[in-house]
Amino acid sequence: MSLTKRKSSHKSVKKASIFASLPGSITLETALIVPFFFLALVCLLYLIEIMTLQVSVKEGLRSAGKEAAEQVYGIPAVITSKVEEGVRESAGRERLDNSLISGGASGIDCHGSWYSMADGIVYLKAVYEVRLPIPVMRIPPVRCEEKIRVKAWTGYQGGGLEGILPTEIVYVTETGIVYHKNPHCTYLEPSVRQVSANSVEELRNSSGGKYYPCHSCGNAVHTGHYYITDTGDRYHTSAACSKLQRIVYAVEKSEVRGKGACSKCSR
């Protein structure tokens, strides 16, 4: 065999060896890169979804703010439950329930909203947590917060917002004689439970007191069950009784003169 043929044969073996090793190398690189590519893609999609949710909640807050600005003309306070309902209706309850928000539509909390009589401004705030169910990564929920300010429709021309600082906000009910510092106080959000009508005479509330018929619904015909709360002293024939409902107002502390502090949350 000539020298030229041997050189040519040697080069062919080298080329064959290089090309033979390429498929394995490419497969290994692909196996390493593809998972990271898909993870980055998932993160990008979640980021877009979170930004879309923020826009939806803020638009819902604006819509609820228009109604709140009208309502304070008659009642100088923000009814936070109505603000929350307005946000849910505007953003779409079903959309929120199927979103990344923890708790869905019910996960939006507007108890930080309040009305300032000093400058006639309604301050609305929506707080919620966003879940990030990213594969192979356990990320805790992210707290999000949206805020807006709306001028109340009172006709009052204030001197602007300069130098005005938010005062302490407390929570009261329509018929309550005390104010609450915690919007989630058990007196504001009573836990209603159903009990047998035969056992209500033996039951006691958290203070050791007995239960008596409700003045509003206690005389109605019952179906073998009553509804009670741990902190109340009345039993009800209907879970829809108005005495079991709480409309909570968020107001400045200076506006609740004459009311005492709640012994449970305002010590």
Order of alpha helices (4+ residues) and beta strands (2+ residues): alpha-beta-alpha-alpha-beta-beta-beta-beta-beta-beta-beta-beta-beta-beta-beta
